[in-house]
Amino acid sequence: MGSKRLDTVADLVRHGLNAQVECRSCRRVVIIPASRLRDQCFAKSIPMKLALVAQHLRCSCGHRGAKIDATGTMIDRGS
């Protein structure tokens, strides 16, 4: 079993993972589909490196900056 190098949003998409985003201020955690995060990066011309994307994200509490981790958790779309 090997490990996967996950440095960019494209890496998450390629491996079928989602992004677990945690606010560094209020600790709110949200799971976002990596493809949606990729589309937002394209729309706002943000480089795809996870560290740079994390600096651009803004929480509903108003704080900018987050911690991004990869997760394989499925997202319930509320059929």
mmJSON file of the N, C-alpha and C atoms, coordinates in Angstrom:
{"data_MODEL":{"atom_site":{
"group_PDB":["ATOM","ATOM","ATOM","ATOM","ATOM","ATOM","ATOM","ATOM","ATOM","ATOM","ATOM","ATOM","ATOM","ATOM","ATOM","ATOM","ATOM","ATOM","ATOM","ATOM","ATOM","ATOM","ATOM","ATOM","ATOM","ATOM","ATOM","ATOM","ATOM","ATOM","ATOM","ATOM","ATOM","ATOM","ATOM","ATOM","ATOM","ATOM","ATOM","ATOM","ATOM","ATOM","ATOM","ATOM","ATOM","ATOM","ATOM","ATOM","ATOM","ATOM","ATOM","ATOM","ATOM","ATOM","ATOM","ATOM","ATOM","ATOM","ATOM","ATOM","ATOM","ATOM","ATOM","ATOM","ATOM","ATOM","ATOM","ATOM","ATOM","ATOM","ATOM","ATOM","ATOM","ATOM","ATOM","ATOM","ATOM","ATOM","ATOM","ATOM","ATOM","ATOM","ATOM","ATOM","ATOM","ATOM","ATOM","ATOM","ATOM","ATOM","ATOM","ATOM","ATOM","ATOM","ATOM","ATOM","ATOM","ATOM","ATOM","ATOM","ATOM","ATOM","ATOM","ATOM","ATOM","ATOM","ATOM","ATOM","ATOM","ATOM","ATOM","ATOM","ATOM","ATOM","ATOM","ATOM","ATOM","ATOM","ATOM","ATOM","ATOM","ATOM","ATOM","ATOM","ATOM","ATOM","ATOM","ATOM","ATOM","ATOM","ATOM","ATOM","ATOM","ATOM","ATOM","ATOM","ATOM","ATOM","ATOM","ATOM","ATOM","ATOM","ATOM","ATOM","ATOM","ATOM","ATOM","ATOM","ATOM","ATOM","ATOM","ATOM","ATOM","ATOM","ATOM","ATOM","ATOM","ATOM","ATOM","ATOM","ATOM","ATOM","ATOM","ATOM","ATOM","ATOM","ATOM","ATOM","ATOM","ATOM","ATOM","ATOM","ATOM","ATOM","ATOM","ATOM","ATOM","ATOM","ATOM","ATOM","ATOM","ATOM","ATOM","ATOM","ATOM","ATOM","ATOM","ATOM","ATOM","ATOM","ATOM","ATOM","ATOM","ATOM","ATOM","ATOM","ATOM","ATOM","ATOM","ATOM","ATOM","ATOM","ATOM","ATOM","ATOM","ATOM","ATOM","ATOM","ATOM","ATOM","ATOM","ATOM","ATOM","ATOM","ATOM","ATOM","ATOM","ATOM","ATOM","ATOM","ATOM","ATOM","ATOM","ATOM","ATOM","ATOM","ATOM","ATOM","ATOM","ATOM","ATOM","ATOM","ATOM","ATOM","ATOM","ATOM","ATOM"],
"id":[1,2,3,4,5,6,7,8,9,10,11,12,13,14,15,16,17,18,19,20,21,22,23,24,25,26,27,28,29,30,31,32,33,34,35,36,37,38,39,40,41,42,43,44,45,46,47,48,49,50,51,52,53,54,55,56,57,58,59,60,61,62,63,64,65,66,67,68,69,70,71,72,73,74,75,76,77,78,79,80,81,82,83,84,85,86,87,88,89,90,91,92,93,94,95,96,97,98,99,100,101,102,103,104,105,106,107,108,109,110,111,112,113,114,115,116,117,118,119,120,121,122,123,124,125,126,127,128,129,130,131,132,133,134,135,136,137,138,139,140,141,142,143,144,145,146,147,148,149,150,151,152,153,154,155,156,157,158,159,160,161,162,163,164,165,166,167,168,169,170,171,172,173,174,175,176,177,178,179,180,181,182,183,184,185,186,187,188,189,190,191,192,193,194,195,196,197,198,199,200,201,202,203,204,205,206,207,208,209,210,211,212,213,214,215,216,217,218,219,220,221,222,223,224,225,226,227,228,229,230,231,232,233,234,235,236,237],
"type_symbol":["N","C","C","N","C","C","N","C","C","N","C","C","N","C","C","N","C","C","N","C","C","N","C","C","N","C","C","N","C","C","N","C","C","N","C","C","N","C","C","N","C","C","N","C","C","N","C","C","N","C","C","N","C","C","N","C","C","N","C","C","N","C","C","N","C","C","N","C","C","N","C","C","N","C","C","N","C","C","N","C","C","N","C","C","N","C","C","N","C","C","N","C","C","N","C","C","N","C","C","N","C","C","N","C","C","N","C","C","N","C","C","N","C","C","N","C","C","N","C","C","N","C","C","N","C","C","N","C","C","N","C","C","N","C","C","N","C","C","N","C","C","N","C","C","N","C","C","N","C","C","N","C","C","N","C","C","N","C","C","N","C","C","N","C","C","N","C","C","N","C","C","N","C","C","N","C","C","N","C","C","N","C","C","N","C","C","N","C","C","N","C","C","N","C","C","N","C","C","N","C","C","N","C","C","N","C","C","N","C","C","N","C","C","N","C","C","N","C","C","N","C","C","N","C","C","N","C","C","N","C","C","N","C","C","N","C","C"],
"label_atom_id":["N","CA","C","N","CA","C","N","CA","C","N","CA","C","N","CA","C","N","CA","C","N","CA","C","N","CA","C","N","CA","C","N","CA","C","N","CA","C","N","CA","C","N","CA","C","N","CA","C","N","CA","C","N","CA","C","N","CA","C","N","CA","C","N","CA","C","N","CA","C","N","CA","C","N","CA","C","N","CA","C","N","CA","C","N","CA","C","N","CA","C","N","CA","C","N","CA","C","N","CA","C","N","CA","C","N","CA","C","N","CA","C","N","CA","C","N","CA","C","N","CA","C","N","CA","C","N","CA","C","N","CA","C","N","CA","C","N","CA","C","N","CA","C","N","CA","C","N","CA","C","N","CA","C","N","CA","C","N","CA","C","N","CA","C","N","CA","C","N","CA","C","N","CA","C","N","CA","C","N","CA","C","N","CA","C","N","CA","C","N","CA","C","N","CA","C","N","CA","C","N","CA","C","N","CA","C","N","CA","C","N","CA","C","N","CA","C","N","CA","C","N","CA","C","N","CA","C","N","CA","C","N","CA","C","N","CA","C","N","CA","C","N","CA","C","N","CA","C","N","CA","C","N","CA","C","N","CA","C","N","CA","C","N","CA","C","N","CA","C","N","CA","C","N","CA","C"],
"label_alt_id":[null,null,null,null,null,null,null,null,null,null,null,null,null,null,null,null,null,null,null,null,null,null,null,null,null,null,null,null,null,null,null,null,null,null,null,null,null,null,null,null,null,null,null,null,null,null,null,null,null,null,null,null,null,null,null,null,null,null,null,null,null,null,null,null,null,null,null,null,null,null,null,null,null,null,null,null,null,null,null,null,null,null,null,null,null,null,null,null,null,null,null,null,null,null,null,null,null,null,null,null,null,null,null,null,null,null,null,null,null,null,null,null,null,null,null,null,null,null,null,null,null,null,null,null,null,null,null,null,null,null,null,null,null,null,null,null,null,null,null,null,null,null,null,null,null,null,null,null,null,null,null,null,null,null,null,null,null,null,null,null,null,null,null,null,null,null,null,null,null,null,null,null,null,null,null,null,null,null,null,null,null,null,null,null,null,null,null,null,null,null,null,null,null,null,null,null,null,null,null,null,null,null,null,null,null,null,null,null,null,null,null,null,null,null,null,null,null,null,null,null,null,null,null,null,null,null,null,null,null,null,null,null,null,null,null,null,null],
"label_comp_id":["MET","MET","MET","GLY","GLY","GLY","SER","SER","SER","LYS","LYS","LYS","ARG","ARG","ARG","LEU","LEU","LEU","ASP","ASP","ASP","THR","THR","THR","VAL","VAL","VAL","ALA","ALA","ALA","ASP","ASP","ASP","LEU","LEU","LEU","VAL","VAL","VAL","ARG","ARG","ARG","HIS","HIS","HIS","GLY","GLY","GLY","LEU","LEU","LEU","ASN","ASN","ASN","ALA","ALA","ALA","GLN","GLN","GLN","VAL","VAL","VAL","GLU","GLU","GLU","CYS","CYS","CYS","ARG","ARG","ARG","SER","SER","SER","CYS","CYS","CYS","ARG","ARG","ARG","ARG","ARG","ARG","VAL","VAL","VAL","VAL","VAL","VAL","ILE","ILE","ILE","ILE","ILE","ILE","PRO","PRO","PRO","ALA","ALA","ALA","SER","SER","SER","ARG","ARG","ARG","LEU","LEU","LEU","ARG","ARG","ARG","ASP","ASP","ASP","GLN","GLN","GLN","CYS","CYS","CYS","PHE","PHE","PHE","ALA","ALA","ALA","LYS","LYS","LYS","SER","SER","SER","ILE","ILE","ILE","PRO","PRO","PRO","MET","MET","MET","LYS","LYS","LYS","LEU","LEU","LEU","ALA","ALA","ALA","LEU","LEU","LEU","VAL","VAL","VAL","ALA","ALA","ALA","GLN","GLN","GLN","HIS","HIS","HIS","LEU","LEU","LEU","ARG","ARG","ARG","CYS","CYS","CYS","SER","SER","SER","CYS","CYS","CYS","GLY","GLY","GLY","HIS","HIS","HIS","ARG","ARG","ARG","GLY","GLY","GLY","ALA","ALA","ALA","LYS","LYS","LYS","ILE","ILE","ILE","ASP","ASP","ASP","ALA","ALA","ALA","THR","THR","THR","GLY","GLY","GLY","THR","THR","THR","MET","MET","MET","ILE","ILE","ILE","ASP","ASP","ASP","ARG","ARG","ARG","GLY","GLY","GLY","SER","SER","SER"],
"label_asym_id":["A","A","A","A","A","A","A","A","A","A","A","A","A","A","A","A","A","A","A","A","A","A","A","A","A","A","A","A","A","A","A","A","A","A","A","A","A","A","A","A","A","A","A","A","A","A","A","A","A","A","A","A","A","A","A","A","A","A","A","A","A","A","A","A","A","A","A","A","A","A","A","A","A","A","A","A","A","A","A","A","A","A","A","A","A","A","A","A","A","A","A","A","A","A","A","A","A","A","A","A","A","A","A","A","A","A","A","A","A","A","A","A","A","A","A","A","A","A","A","A","A","A","A","A","A","A","A","A","A","A","A","A","A","A","A","A","A","A","A","A","A","A","A","A","A","A","A","A","A","A","A","A","A","A","A","A","A","A","A","A","A","A","A","A","A","A","A","A","A","A","A","A","A","A","A","A","A","A","A","A","A","A","A","A","A","A","A","A","A","A","A","A","A","A","A","A","A","A","A","A","A","A","A","A","A","A","A","A","A","A","A","A","A","A","A","A","A","A","A","A","A","A","A","A","A","A","A","A","A","A","A","A","A","A","A","A","A"],
"label_entity_id":["1","1","1","1","1","1","1","1","1","1","1","1","1","1","1","1","1","1","1","1","1","1","1","1","1","1","1","1","1","1","1","1","1","1","1","1","1","1","1","1","1","1","1","1","1","1","1","1","1","1","1","1","1","1","1","1","1","1","1","1","1","1","1","1","1","1","1","1","1","1","1","1","1","1","1","1","1","1","1","1","1","1","1","1","1","1","1","1","1","1","1","1","1","1","1","1","1","1","1","1","1","1","1","1","1","1","1","1","1","1","1","1","1","1","1","1","1","1","1","1","1","1","1","1","1","1","1","1","1","1","1","1","1","1","1","1","1","1","1","1","1","1","1","1","1","1","1","1","1","1","1","1","1","1","1","1","1","1","1","1","1","1","1","1","1","1","1","1","1","1","1","1","1","1","1","1","1","1","1","1","1","1","1","1","1","1","1","1","1","1","1","1","1","1","1","1","1","1","1","1","1","1","1","1","1","1","1","1","1","1","1","1","1","1","1","1","1","1","1","1","1","1","1","1","1","1","1","1","1","1","1","1","1","1","1","1","1"],
"label_seq_id":[1,1,1,2,2,2,3,3,3,4,4,4,5,5,5,6,6,6,7,7,7,8,8,8,9,9,9,10,10,10,11,11,11,12,12,12,13,13,13,14,14,14,15,15,15,16,16,16,17,17,17,18,18,18,19,19,19,20,20,20,21,21,21,22,22,22,23,23,23,24,24,24,25,25,25,26,26,26,27,27,27,28,28,28,29,29,29,30,30,30,31,31,31,32,32,32,33,33,33,34,34,34,35,35,35,36,36,36,37,37,37,38,38,38,39,39,39,40,40,40,41,41,41,42,42,42,43,43,43,44,44,44,45,45,45,46,46,46,47,47,47,48,48,48,49,49,49,50,50,50,51,51,51,52,52,52,53,53,53,54,54,54,55,55,55,56,56,56,57,57,57,58,58,58,59,59,59,60,60,60,61,61,61,62,62,62,63,63,63,64,64,64,65,65,65,66,66,66,67,67,67,68,68,68,69,69,69,70,70,70,71,71,71,72,72,72,73,73,73,74,74,74,75,75,75,76,76,76,77,77,77,78,78,78,79,79,79],
"pdbx_PDB_ins_code":[null,null,null,null,null,null,null,null,null,null,null,null,null,null,null,null,null,null,null,null,null,null,null,null,null,null,null,null,null,null,null,null,null,null,null,null,null,null,null,null,null,null,null,null,null,null,null,null,null,null,null,null,null,null,null,null,null,null,null,null,null,null,null,null,null,null,null,null,null,null,null,null,null,null,null,null,null,null,null,null,null,null,null,null,null,null,null,null,null,null,null,null,null,null,null,null,null,null,null,null,null,null,null,null,null,null,null,null,null,null,null,null,null,null,null,null,null,null,null,null,null,null,null,null,null,null,null,null,null,null,null,null,null,null,null,null,null,null,null,null,null,null,null,null,null,null,null,null,null,null,null,null,null,null,null,null,null,null,null,null,null,null,null,null,null,null,null,null,null,null,null,null,null,null,null,null,null,null,null,null,null,null,null,null,null,null,null,null,null,null,null,null,null,null,null,null,null,null,null,null,null,null,null,null,null,null,null,null,null,null,null,null,null,null,null,null,null,null,null,null,null,null,null,null,null,null,null,null,null,null,null,null,null,null,null,null,null],
"Cartn_x":[0.837,0.0,0.885,0.63,1.447,0.689,1.42,0.787,0.604,-0.325,-0.608,-0.12,0.555,1.015,-0.13,-0.563,-1.703,-1.278,-0.787,-0.319,-1.263,-2.092,-2.953,-4.401,-5.297,-6.713,-6.897,-6.127,-6.208,-5.849,-4.918,-4.567,-5.772,-6.515,-7.713,-8.733,-8.949,-9.909,-9.467,-8.201,-7.653,-7.869,-7.747,-7.871,-9.29,-10.224,-11.615,-11.872,-11.092,-11.24,-11.99,-12.45,-13.079,-12.143,-12.431,-11.62,-12.353,-11.69,-12.223,-11.589,-12.403,-11.914,-12.289,-11.291,-11.522,-11.096,-12.003,-11.699,-10.681,-9.669,-8.641,-9.111,-10.237,-10.747,-11.834,-12.95,-14.085,-14.087,-13.205,-13.044,-14.208,-15.007,-16.084,-15.464,-16.041,-15.534,-16.592,-16.182,-17.06,-16.361,-17.112,-16.558,-17.063,-16.114,-16.427,-15.934,-16.752,-16.268,-15.057,-14.017,-12.795,-13.061,-13.99,-14.294,-14.92,-15.729,-16.315,-15.235,-14.315,-13.208,-12.326,-12.082,-11.306,-11.984,-13.297,-14.048,-13.963,-14.018,-13.892,-12.494,-11.481,-10.105,-9.981,-10.559,-10.525,-11.27,-12.445,-13.283,-12.623,-11.859,-11.248,-9.747,-9.224,-7.8,-6.882,-7.249,-6.437,-5.556,-4.253,-3.389,-3.929,-3.706,-4.316,-3.597,-2.466,-1.756,-2.648,-2.767,-3.663,-3.324,-2.041,-1.641,-2.131,-2.099,-2.56,-4.085,-4.748,-6.211,-6.698,-6.042,-6.436,-6.394,-5.456,-5.35,-6.513,-7.103,-8.165,-9.558,-9.718,-11.049,-11.508,-12.809,-13.381,-14.528,-14.525,-15.551,-16.786,-17.893,-19.111,-18.969,-17.966,-17.712,-16.951,-16.481,-15.782,-14.271,-13.731,-12.281,-11.769,-10.651,-10.016,-8.838,-8.726,-7.661,-8.253,-7.783,-8.339,-7.271,-7.615,-6.772,-7.509,-6.832,-7.452,-6.807,-7.653,-7.214,-8.02,-7.486,-8.207,-9.051,-10.228,-11.087,-11.808,-12.04,-12.78,-14.245,-14.675,-16.055,-17.005,-18.05,-19.07,-19.948,-20.444,-21.304,-22.739,-23.621,-25.039,-25.663,-26.181,-26.756,-28.219,-28.787,-30.167,-31.168,-31.028,-31.838,-33.151],
"Cartn_y":[-1.172,0.0,1.238,2.145,3.343,4.578,5.654,6.918,7.775,8.712,9.6,10.99,11.606,12.973,13.914,14.71,15.604,17.034,17.714,19.09,20.109,19.655,20.586,20.105,21.008,20.655,19.606,19.72,18.747,17.339,17.219,15.915,15.299,16.12,15.622,15.112,15.887,15.495,14.197,14.111,12.93,11.659,11.75,10.572,10.381,11.216,11.061,11.418,12.354,12.744,14.069,14.365,15.646,16.441,17.725,18.584,18.814,18.513,18.826,20.143,21.177,22.524,22.906,23.302,23.699,25.146,25.964,27.363,27.405,28.228,28.332,29.171,29.867,30.702,29.98,29.639,29.05,27.522,26.91,25.461,24.77,25.525,24.931,24.055,22.892,21.953,21.734,21.845,21.647,20.72,19.793,18.921,19.432,19.753,20.335,19.381,19.11,18.293,18.974,18.215,18.785,19.421,18.853,19.427,20.818,21.017,22.346,23.346,22.9,23.755,24.114,23.146,23.382,24.426,24.294,25.252,26.665,26.796,28.111,28.69,27.834,28.299,28.852,28.145,28.622,29.941,30.029,31.224,32.465,32.276,33.417,33.536,32.74,32.746,32.542,31.589,31.246,30.052,30.108,28.953,27.712,26.538,25.305,24.665,25.207,24.648,24.756,23.669,23.648,24.737,25.003,26.025,27.412,27.696,28.996,29.098,28.002,27.99,28.226,27.6,27.736,29.192,29.977,31.389,32.22,31.789,32.545,32.235,31.078,30.678,31.538,31.837,32.637,31.863,31.808,31.104,31.994,31.388,32.162,33.049,32.779,33.643,34.904,34.935,36.099,35.964,34.934,34.736,34.196,34.719,34.241,33.357,32.233,31.273,30.003,28.877,27.6,26.521,25.366,24.182,23.221,22.733,21.817,20.443,19.434,18.044,17.273,16.16,15.294,14.31,14.024,13.028,12.245,10.983,10.144,10.073,10.872,10.862,11.255,10.477,10.778,11.92,12.727,13.848,13.485,13.595,13.321,14.479,14.231,15.284,15.535,14.844,15.058,14.688,13.518,13.065,13.684],
"Cartn_z":[0.0,0.0,0.0,-0.899,-1.013,-0.559,-0.495,-0.115,-1.369,-1.278,-2.403,-2.064,-2.998,-2.801,-3.164,-2.196,-2.386,-2.102,-3.145,-2.994,-3.624,-4.55,-5.281,-5.258,-5.587,-5.687,-6.789,-7.862,-8.956,-8.476,-7.523,-6.961,-6.245,-5.514,-4.828,-5.832,-6.893,-7.928,-8.594,-8.934,-9.621,-8.814,-7.492,-6.633,-6.089,-6.53,-6.116,-4.667,-4.12,-2.724,-2.607,-1.413,-1.118,-0.221,-0.079,0.781,2.095,3.19,4.516,4.93,5.05,5.33,6.751,7.552,8.942,9.141,9.661,9.96,11.1,10.953,11.995,13.184,13.039,14.114,14.923,14.281,15.006,14.965,14.212,14.083,13.37,12.638,11.843,10.767,10.539,9.536,8.465,7.211,6.069,5.086,4.501,3.47,2.131,1.247,-0.059,-1.144,-2.141,-3.266,-3.916,-4.162,-4.738,-6.099,-6.859,-8.171,-8.038,-7.014,-6.784,-6.372,-5.534,-5.112,-6.315,-7.181,-8.408,-9.291,-9.459,-10.285,-9.714,-8.392,-7.75,-7.952,-7.92,-8.168,-9.581,-10.552,-11.932,-12.072,-11.462,-11.597,-11.001,-9.908,-9.221,-9.479,-10.406,-10.763,-9.557,-8.708,-7.538,-7.916,-7.628,-7.897,-7.179,-7.749,-7.253,-6.06,-5.642,-4.479,-3.241,-2.48,-1.321,-0.31,-0.094,0.88,0.458,-0.833,-1.329,-1.314,-1.66,-1.626,-0.192,0.771,2.181,2.643,2.132,2.519,1.97,0.85,0.201,0.741,1.366,1.824,2.994,3.011,4.088,4.723,6.038,6.805,6.96,7.331,7.578,8.816,9.665,10.827,10.416,9.148,8.626,8.587,9.21,9.254,7.924,7.462,6.231,6.627,5.961,6.249,6.826,6.333,6.769,6.689,7.215,7.11,6.186,5.152,4.196,4.324,4.498,4.517,3.485,3.036,2.1,2.885,2.38,2.997,1.913,2.178,1.243,1.593,2.581,3.044,1.922,1.766,0.77,1.283,0.375,0.731,0.394,1.388,1.183,0.443,-0.736,-1.574,-1.249,-0.262,0.132,-0.952,-1.544,-2.666,-2.678],
"occupancy":[1.0,1.0,1.0,1.0,1.0,1.0,1.0,1.0,1.0,1.0,1.0,1.0,1.0,1.0,1.0,1.0,1.0,1.0,1.0,1.0,1.0,1.0,1.0,1.0,1.0,1.0,1.0,1.0,1.0,1.0,1.0,1.0,1.0,1.0,1.0,1.0,1.0,1.0,1.0,1.0,1.0,1.0,1.0,1.0,1.0,1.0,1.0,1.0,1.0,1.0,1.0,1.0,1.0,1.0,1.0,1.0,1.0,1.0,1.0,1.0,1.0,1.0,1.0,1.0,1.0,1.0,1.0,1.0,1.0,1.0,1.0,1.0,1.0,1.0,1.0,1.0,1.0,1.0,1.0,1.0,1.0,1.0,1.0,1.0,1.0,1.0,1.0,1.0,1.0,1.0,1.0,1.0,1.0,1.0,1.0,1.0,1.0,1.0,1.0,1.0,1.0,1.0,1.0,1.0,1.0,1.0,1.0,1.0,1.0,1.0,1.0,1.0,1.0,1.0,1.0,1.0,1.0,1.0,1.0,1.0,1.0,1.0,1.0,1.0,1.0,1.0,1.0,1.0,1.0,1.0,1.0,1.0,1.0,1.0,1.0,1.0,1.0,1.0,1.0,1.0,1.0,1.0,1.0,1.0,1.0,1.0,1.0,1.0,1.0,1.0,1.0,1.0,1.0,1.0,1.0,1.0,1.0,1.0,1.0,1.0,1.0,1.0,1.0,1.0,1.0,1.0,1.0,1.0,1.0,1.0,1.0,1.0,1.0,1.0,1.0,1.0,1.0,1.0,1.0,1.0,1.0,1.0,1.0,1.0,1.0,1.0,1.0,1.0,1.0,1.0,1.0,1.0,1.0,1.0,1.0,1.0,1.0,1.0,1.0,1.0,1.0,1.0,1.0,1.0,1.0,1.0,1.0,1.0,1.0,1.0,1.0,1.0,1.0,1.0,1.0,1.0,1.0,1.0,1.0,1.0,1.0,1.0,1.0,1.0,1.0,1.0,1.0,1.0,1.0,1.0,1.0,1.0,1.0,1.0,1.0,1.0,1.0],
"B_iso_or_equiv":[0.0,0.0,0.0,0.0,0.0,0.0,0.0,0.0,0.0,0.0,0.0,0.0,0.0,0.0,0.0,0.0,0.0,0.0,0.0,0.0,0.0,0.0,0.0,0.0,0.0,0.0,0.0,0.0,0.0,0.0,0.0,0.0,0.0,0.0,0.0,0.0,0.0,0.0,0.0,0.0,0.0,0.0,0.0,0.0,0.0,0.0,0.0,0.0,0.0,0.0,0.0,0.0,0.0,0.0,0.0,0.0,0.0,0.0,0.0,0.0,0.0,0.0,0.0,0.0,0.0,0.0,0.0,0.0,0.0,0.0,0.0,0.0,0.0,0.0,0.0,0.0,0.0,0.0,0.0,0.0,0.0,0.0,0.0,0.0,0.0,0.0,0.0,0.0,0.0,0.0,0.0,0.0,0.0,0.0,0.0,0.0,0.0,0.0,0.0,0.0,0.0,0.0,0.0,0.0,0.0,0.0,0.0,0.0,0.0,0.0,0.0,0.0,0.0,0.0,0.0,0.0,0.0,0.0,0.0,0.0,0.0,0.0,0.0,0.0,0.0,0.0,0.0,0.0,0.0,0.0,0.0,0.0,0.0,0.0,0.0,0.0,0.0,0.0,0.0,0.0,0.0,0.0,0.0,0.0,0.0,0.0,0.0,0.0,0.0,0.0,0.0,0.0,0.0,0.0,0.0,0.0,0.0,0.0,0.0,0.0,0.0,0.0,0.0,0.0,0.0,0.0,0.0,0.0,0.0,0.0,0.0,0.0,0.0,0.0,0.0,0.0,0.0,0.0,0.0,0.0,0.0,0.0,0.0,0.0,0.0,0.0,0.0,0.0,0.0,0.0,0.0,0.0,0.0,0.0,0.0,0.0,0.0,0.0,0.0,0.0,0.0,0.0,0.0,0.0,0.0,0.0,0.0,0.0,0.0,0.0,0.0,0.0,0.0,0.0,0.0,0.0,0.0,0.0,0.0,0.0,0.0,0.0,0.0,0.0,0.0,0.0,0.0,0.0,0.0,0.0,0.0,0.0,0.0,0.0,0.0,0.0,0.0],
"pdbx_formal_charge":[null,null,null,null,null,null,null,null,null,null,null,null,null,null,null,null,null,null,null,null,null,null,null,null,null,null,null,null,null,null,null,null,null,null,null,null,null,null,null,null,null,null,null,null,null,null,null,null,null,null,null,null,null,null,null,null,null,null,null,null,null,null,null,null,null,null,null,null,null,null,null,null,null,null,null,null,null,null,null,null,null,null,null,null,null,null,null,null,null,null,null,null,null,null,null,null,null,null,null,null,null,null,null,null,null,null,null,null,null,null,null,null,null,null,null,null,null,null,null,null,null,null,null,null,null,null,null,null,null,null,null,null,null,null,null,null,null,null,null,null,null,null,null,null,null,null,null,null,null,null,null,null,null,null,null,null,null,null,null,null,null,null,null,null,null,null,null,null,null,null,null,null,null,null,null,null,null,null,null,null,null,null,null,null,null,null,null,null,null,null,null,null,null,null,null,null,null,null,null,null,null,null,null,null,null,null,null,null,null,null,null,null,null,null,null,null,null,null,null,null,null,null,null,null,null,null,null,null,null,null,null,null,null,null,null,null,null],
"auth_seq_id":[1,1,1,2,2,2,3,3,3,4,4,4,5,5,5,6,6,6,7,7,7,8,8,8,9,9,9,10,10,10,11,11,11,12,12,12,13,13,13,14,14,14,15,15,15,16,16,16,17,17,17,18,18,18,19,19,19,20,20,20,21,21,21,22,22,22,23,23,23,24,24,24,25,25,25,26,26,26,27,27,27,28,28,28,29,29,29,30,30,30,31,31,31,32,32,32,33,33,33,34,34,34,35,35,35,36,36,36,37,37,37,38,38,38,39,39,39,40,40,40,41,41,41,42,42,42,43,43,43,44,44,44,45,45,45,46,46,46,47,47,47,48,48,48,49,49,49,50,50,50,51,51,51,52,52,52,53,53,53,54,54,54,55,55,55,56,56,56,57,57,57,58,58,58,59,59,59,60,60,60,61,61,61,62,62,62,63,63,63,64,64,64,65,65,65,66,66,66,67,67,67,68,68,68,69,69,69,70,70,70,71,71,71,72,72,72,73,73,73,74,74,74,75,75,75,76,76,76,77,77,77,78,78,78,79,79,79],
"auth_comp_id":["MET","MET","MET","GLY","GLY","GLY","SER","SER","SER","LYS","LYS","LYS","ARG","ARG","ARG","LEU","LEU","LEU","ASP","ASP","ASP","THR","THR","THR","VAL","VAL","VAL","ALA","ALA","ALA","ASP","ASP","ASP","LEU","LEU","LEU","VAL","VAL","VAL","ARG","ARG","ARG","HIS","HIS","HIS","GLY","GLY","GLY","LEU","LEU","LEU","ASN","ASN","ASN","ALA","ALA","ALA","GLN","GLN","GLN","VAL","VAL","VAL","GLU","GLU","GLU","CYS","CYS","CYS","ARG","ARG","ARG","SER","SER","SER","CYS","CYS","CYS","ARG","ARG","ARG","ARG","ARG","ARG","VAL","VAL","VAL","VAL","VAL","VAL","ILE","ILE","ILE","ILE","ILE","ILE","PRO","PRO","PRO","ALA","ALA","ALA","SER","SER","SER","ARG","ARG","ARG","LEU","LEU","LEU","ARG","ARG","ARG","ASP","ASP","ASP","GLN","GLN","GLN","CYS","CYS","CYS","PHE","PHE","PHE","ALA","ALA","ALA","LYS","LYS","LYS","SER","SER","SER","ILE","ILE","ILE","PRO","PRO","PRO","MET","MET","MET","LYS","LYS","LYS","LEU","LEU","LEU","ALA","ALA","ALA","LEU","LEU","LEU","VAL","VAL","VAL","ALA","ALA","ALA","GLN","GLN","GLN","HIS","HIS","HIS","LEU","LEU","LEU","ARG","ARG","ARG","CYS","CYS","CYS","SER","SER","SER","CYS","CYS","CYS","GLY","GLY","GLY","HIS","HIS","HIS","ARG","ARG","ARG","GLY","GLY","GLY","ALA","ALA","ALA","LYS","LYS","LYS","ILE","ILE","ILE","ASP","ASP","ASP","ALA","ALA","ALA","THR","THR","THR","GLY","GLY","GLY","THR","THR","THR","MET","MET","MET","ILE","ILE","ILE","ASP","ASP","ASP","ARG","ARG","ARG","GLY","GLY","GLY","SER","SER","SER"],
"auth_asym_id":["A","A","A","A","A","A","A","A","A","A","A","A","A","A","A","A","A","A","A","A","A","A","A","A","A","A","A","A","A","A","A","A","A","A","A","A","A","A","A","A","A","A","A","A","A","A","A","A","A","A","A","A","A","A","A","A","A","A","A","A","A","A","A","A","A","A","A","A","A","A","A","A","A","A","A","A","A","A","A","A","A","A","A","A","A","A","A","A","A","A","A","A","A","A","A","A","A","A","A","A","A","A","A","A","A","A","A","A","A","A","A","A","A","A","A","A","A","A","A","A","A","A","A","A","A","A","A","A","A","A","A","A","A","A","A","A","A","A","A","A","A","A","A","A","A","A","A","A","A","A","A","A","A","A","A","A","A","A","A","A","A","A","A","A","A","A","A","A","A","A","A","A","A","A","A","A","A","A","A","A","A","A","A","A","A","A","A","A","A","A","A","A","A","A","A","A","A","A","A","A","A","A","A","A","A","A","A","A","A","A","A","A","A","A","A","A","A","A","A","A","A","A","A","A","A","A","A","A","A","A","A","A","A","A","A","A","A"],
"auth_atom_id":["N","CA","C","N","CA","C","N","CA","C","N","CA","C","N","CA","C","N","CA","C","N","CA","C","N","CA","C","N","CA","C","N","CA","C","N","CA","C","N","CA","C","N","CA","C","N","CA","C","N","CA","C","N","CA","C","N","CA","C","N","CA","C","N","CA","C","N","CA","C","N","CA","C","N","CA","C","N","CA","C","N","CA","C","N","CA","C","N","CA","C","N","CA","C","N","CA","C","N","CA","C","N","CA","C","N","CA","C","N","CA","C","N","CA","C","N","CA","C","N","CA","C","N","CA","C","N","CA","C","N","CA","C","N","CA","C","N","CA","C","N","CA","C","N","CA","C","N","CA","C","N","CA","C","N","CA","C","N","CA","C","N","CA","C","N","CA","C","N","CA","C","N","CA","C","N","CA","C","N","CA","C","N","CA","C","N","CA","C","N","CA","C","N","CA","C","N","CA","C","N","CA","C","N","CA","C","N","CA","C","N","CA","C","N","CA","C","N","CA","C","N","CA","C","N","CA","C","N","CA","C","N","CA","C","N","CA","C","N","CA","C","N","CA","C","N","CA","C","N","CA","C","N","CA","C","N","CA","C","N","CA","C","N","CA","C","N","CA","C","N","CA","C","N","CA","C"],
"pdbx_PDB_model_num":[1,1,1,1,1,1,1,1,1,1,1,1,1,1,1,1,1,1,1,1,1,1,1,1,1,1,1,1,1,1,1,1,1,1,1,1,1,1,1,1,1,1,1,1,1,1,1,1,1,1,1,1,1,1,1,1,1,1,1,1,1,1,1,1,1,1,1,1,1,1,1,1,1,1,1,1,1,1,1,1,1,1,1,1,1,1,1,1,1,1,1,1,1,1,1,1,1,1,1,1,1,1,1,1,1,1,1,1,1,1,1,1,1,1,1,1,1,1,1,1,1,1,1,1,1,1,1,1,1,1,1,1,1,1,1,1,1,1,1,1,1,1,1,1,1,1,1,1,1,1,1,1,1,1,1,1,1,1,1,1,1,1,1,1,1,1,1,1,1,1,1,1,1,1,1,1,1,1,1,1,1,1,1,1,1,1,1,1,1,1,1,1,1,1,1,1,1,1,1,1,1,1,1,1,1,1,1,1,1,1,1,1,1,1,1,1,1,1,1,1,1,1,1,1,1,1,1,1,1,1,1,1,1,1,1,1,1]
}}}
